[in-house]
Amino acid sequence: MNQFEMVVLIVGIVMFATVLKARYAPHRRRGRTCGVDDEQPDTGEAARLREEVKMLKERIHVLERITTDRENSLSREIEELRDS
């Protein structure tokens, strides 16, 4: 078997394996498996995680308000405590 025949054989094997993989492996698109029901029942853990995300978003909102609010600046409050 010469080099040309070996290259053709390797290319053929790779093409055959690629076709088999495309035929029998689940297709993935944007991180989801096609053909699988995307609607999953709401589990207790999913509900808990949603509540936790909601709580964290509220906390972030409060922190943003505190840092951007000029009336309640930290340095002003410290000065008021020193004056007391």
Phi, psi and omega in degrees: 000124181271180185295321181297316179296323179295317178296316179297320179296316180295316178298318179297318179296317179296318179296317179298316180294323179295319178296316178297318179297316180293328183283317190252341179276145178294139180281139180245133177220119179055041174081003179242152179269126178289148178088351178260138181298117182284340179278110179250145180297147180287115180269168179297323180293320179297319178295319179297318180293323177297317178296320179295319178296319179299316180297317180294323177297319178297318179296320178297319179300316179297316179297320177296319179296318180295317184286333182263348181281120185280333181293325184256039181292148184297319181295323178295317179295323179294318179296322178295323178292325179291324181288336183289000000 
